[in-house]
Amino acid sequence: MNSLLDQMKVLTGETDDFLVSVYLRLAASKILDKCYPFGYDTETTTVPTRYQDKQLDLAIILYYKRGAEGESAHNENGVNRTFESEEAILKSVTPCVEVVG
């Protein structure tokens, strides 16, 4: 199977490895923050395999929002632009919990 980097490059047409890897890292961070709400070791924790497709989806959303950061709506000459919420993807990420005691 192709790496997430290769898959995102194919889906977006982007050729800059560094730029694609930055978006994948940002997406991973958002997933890990949701998955481990009480913190995690940033050096050793990776996105669980079952969420790698979500990481790719989220990275693509972040990539296509580039240049429109902070915009909640856009209307120009009768064309309305609405972005899918990142939260829609993150809803399916289940936080990891531990029983204390």
C-alpha positions, -999 to +999 in steps of 0.1 A: +000+000+000+012+035-007+022+058+022-001+085+034+023+110+018+020+094-016-018+090-013-022+127-004+000+138-033-021+118-057-054+131-044-043+168-042-019+170-071+006+186-047+043+177-054+060+193-024+068+165+000+075+189+029+042+207+025+022+175+023+040+161+054+032+193+074-005+188+067-003+151+076+014+160+109-012+187+117-040+161+110-022+136+132-019+161+160-057+168+159-065+131+159-041+123+188-054+153+208-089+138+204-077+102+210-056+110+241-074+140+257-052+139+288-019+140+269+005+118+251+042+115+244+047+134+212+079+115+205+066+080+205+028+082+200+016+076+164-019+077+149-036+043+155-038+023+122-076+024+123-075+063+121-050+066+092-078+071+067-092+098+089-058+114+091-056+115+053-092+130+050-084+156+076-051+165+060-068+170+026-095+192+042-068+213+059-049+215+026-079+228+006-087+253+033-053+269+027-057+306+021-092+306+036-081+302+073-107+316+097-134+320+070-167+307+082-185+316+049-177+330+015-200+344-011-187+359-043-208+367-074-235+343-063-211+314-055-212+302-020-184+283-004-188+261+026-162+239+041-167+205+058-161+208+095-130+191+109-152+180+138-173+159+114-143+137+109-131+138+145-165+126+158-156+091+149-123+091+169-128+074+202-108+088+232-086+063+249-093+060+286-078+041+314-094+028+346-076+043+376-076+024+408 
